[in-house]
Amino acid sequence: MTVIEIVREYLKREGYDGLFNAESECGCLFDNLAPCSFMCDECEAGYKHPCTCGDHDWHIEREKP
C-alpha cells in the first residue's frame, strides 16, 4: 500500500471527506488525494463544505457542516 492509499482508507473509515492545509488554503477530497502529488505534515483531515467565497465549488474544513 502507498501512503496515499493508507491515508485514503483512514479518511473513509473515520468519516472524513478529505484533507486541507489552512496555511496554504489547499484542500482535496479522499477520492483524489494529493492531486498536486504532495502531502505535507500540515495537512489535516476534514469535511466538505459548500463554498461561501464564490471562488470554488467546495472547501474542506475542520468542523462538520
KAURGI-V305784 format. One record per backbone hydrogen bond with DSSP energy under -1.0 kcal/mol. NH is the residue of the N-H (numbers start at 1). CO is the residue of the C=O. If there is no record, write none. Layout:
nh,co
NH,CO
NH,CO
This chain:
nh,co
6,2
7,3
8,4
9,5
10,6
11,7
12,8
13,9
14,10
16,11
17,46
18,46
19,28
20,44
21,26
26,21
28,19
30,17
32,29
37,34
43,40
44,20
46,18
47,61
49,59
59,49
61,47
